[in-house]
């Protein structure tokens, strides 16, 4: 899909992958509408005359206003990128319900709602693309991050079903499955704290800029899925070929994390 002159709405655009996407898609000639909770950070990411709409995506009224305003300012949303998300570190048997529901509202239900709005607007035009940023954790359950994995599995499955539904219509759906990315994500989880061993693994993470380039390439090539970095692809394939072995290794890692080793 051609990005030059395309109208693109990016959620979670004030930092991390979203901010890097704004820079990359702008470089490729896209016209942008950006949203995030922090208005000051959002304005720092945006360029002069770009559309910025600050607010809380977990509110249905805000989502309605967001999409309507993006459609109006861009002259039509050609690409919707559901990038906003949050994490939760807690064992699944004792996860706090309020934080769990808040995470699903942002990671899954907000993306579904905006996707519905995008489909309704795009279908009469016969073109468009919905990009849902999931996670490697939406392909392989990480036991220290179980409910986050569940929310991303749901988003991945939704995207795959949406793609099948839209087949032959001129509309496309792509799921993005990043691995560990060097962002502030770990510092803004809704509950808990990332295990020390995982925080040390940041040196093996990819950058938001590399992730953004892979996503932009995927949009232009109308790919079904983008997995980045390459190590993430290896984990997904290994989980398919040797599920028992990978499950054993993840359980072993989770026990060591719980014991603080």
N, C-alpha and C positions, 0 to 999 in steps of 0.2 A: 504494500500500500504506500502510495506517495505521501511523504511527510511534508514536503514543501507546500506551504499555504493551507495545510490541514488545520482544522480547529481541534485542539487537544485540551481536555479537562483532566488535571492531575490532582488527586487527593493526597493528603499527607505531604504537601509540597514544601513545607517550611524548613526541612532538614533532611539529612541522610539521602536515601535513594531518590526521594521525591525532588529534592533540590537539585541533585545531579541530573535527574531526568529533565528538569526544566532547562538547565544549561545545555544539555545535549540536543534536545528537540528544538530548542531555539536556534542552535547552531545549524540544524538541518532545515531551517526555514519554516517551522511550525508556528502557528499562532496559539497562544496559551491562555488558559484560565486556570488559576492556581487557588487551592484551598488548603487551609490548615487551621489549627486552633489559635496559634499565636500570631496576632496581626502584625506585630513589629517584625518578627522573624520572616513572615511571609512577604512583607514589603521589601525586606532586605534581599530576598531571593529574586523578586520580580524586577523587570526592567520598566522603564517609563512607558506609560500607556497600556501595560499589560493588565489584564483583568485579575484582581485578587478579591476573594470572598472568604473572610475569616468566620469560623463558626465551628460548632460541635456536630460532627457527622452522625452521632447517635440519636439526634433529634429528627423526627420525620419532617417537621415543618421546615427545618433548615435545609434538609436534602431537597425538598420540593423547590425552595427558593434558589438554592445553589444551581440546580440543573436548569431551571428556567432562565436564570440570569446568564449562565454560561452559554446557553443556546442563543440568547439575544445578543450578547456581546461578541460572540465568535461568528455569528451568522450561521450557526449550526455546529454541534459537536460531532466531529468526524471520528475522533478516537477518545474513548473514556479509559483512563488508567486508574483503577481502584488500588491505590498503593498504601493508604493509611492502615495502620494496624498497631496492636499492642500485645504484650506478652504477659504471662503469669507463671511464676515458679512456685508450685505447691504440689504435693502428692495428690493424685486424683481422688483418693478416698476422703481427704479432709480439706479440699479446696473451698475457700469462702464463696458462698453462692453469689453475693452481690458483685464481687470482682469477676467471677466466672461469667455471669450474665452480661456485664459491661463489655468484656472482651469479645464475646460472641456477637454482641450488637455492633461493635465496630468492625471486627475482622470478617464477619459473614453477612449479617442482615443489612448493614449499610451498603455493602457492595452489591448484594442482590437487588436492593431497592433502586440504586442508581443504574444498575444494569437493565432493570425493567424499564426505567425512564428512557435510557439510551436506545433500547430496542424500539420502543414506540416512536421515537423521533427519527431513527435511522431507517426504518423499514420503508416508509414512503419514498425516501431518497434512493433506496436500493444500494446503499454503500455504508460502510462504517466498521469500526473494530472496537471490541471490548477487551481490555487487558486487565486481568486480575492477578495481582502480585500475591502469590501464595508463599511457599517455603519448601525447602528440602524436608522440613518437618511435616509437610502435607503429603509426602510420599513415603516417609519412613518415620514411624512413631518414636519420638525421643522420650524415654521414660521419666526424665527429669523435667520435662516440658509437655506433659501429656495432654492437658486441655488446650494448650496452644496448638499442638499437633492436630487435635480433633477439629478445632476451628478451621485450620488450614486444609485438612482433608476434605472438610465440607465445601470449602471454597473451590478446591481443585475439582471435586466431583461436579459441582454446579457448573463450572466453566466447561467441562467436557460435555455435559448434557446440553448446555446452551449452544455449543458449537454444532452439535448434531442437529438441534432444532433449526438452526439458521442456515444449514447447508443448502446451497443453491440460491440463496436470497441476495447474495452480494455482501452480506454481513459476515464478520469473522469474530472468533473468540480465541484468545491466547492466554494460557496460564504461564506465570513466571515462578520458577522454583529456585530462589537464591539459597546458597549456603550461608556461612558466616560472613557478614559484611561489616566493615569498620564504620559503624554508626553509633549514635547515642542510645540505640534501642535498649541495651541492657540496663541503662541507667533510668529508664522510664517505664519499667514493667509495672503492672497494676498491683502485684503482690509478690513478696519474696525477693530473693537475690540470686543471681546466677552463681553456680558453683565456682570455686576458685580455679579449679582445673580448666574450666571452660573460658574463664576470663584470661587465663594465660594463653589460650589457643588463639587469641586475637592476632598473633603474629602470622598465622596461616590464613587469615581472612582476606577476601577480595575487597576492593575499594568500591564506594558508591559509584564512582565515575566509570569503572569497568563494567559494573552491573548495568548502569544506564546505557552504555554503548551496546551491550548485548541485547537489551530490551528494544532499543531503537532499531537495531538490525533485524530483530524478530518481527517488529511491526512492518518494516519495509518488505520483508520476505514473506509476510503473512504466515508465519510459522504457527504450529499448534502449541508448542511449549518451548520455553527457554529455561535451561538449567545452567546456572553459573555459580561458582567457577567449575572447572573440569573435575575437581575432586568430588563435587556433589554428584556428578553423573556416575562416578565410580561407586559411590555409596548406594545410589538408587538401583544400579544394575546388580550390585552384589546382593542387595536385599531381595531382588527378584530371583537370582540364581541360587543363593544359599540362605534362605530366610531363617532357618534354624541357627546357623552360625552367627548371622548378624544379630538376631535376637539375643543369643547368649552373650555376645560381646557387649551389646548395649546394656543388658541387665548387669553384667560385670562392672561396666563403667558406672552405672547408677549406684551400685552398692558402694563402690569406692568413693563416689562423690558424697553419699550420705554419711559415710564414716569419716569424711574429711581427709582422706588419703590423697 
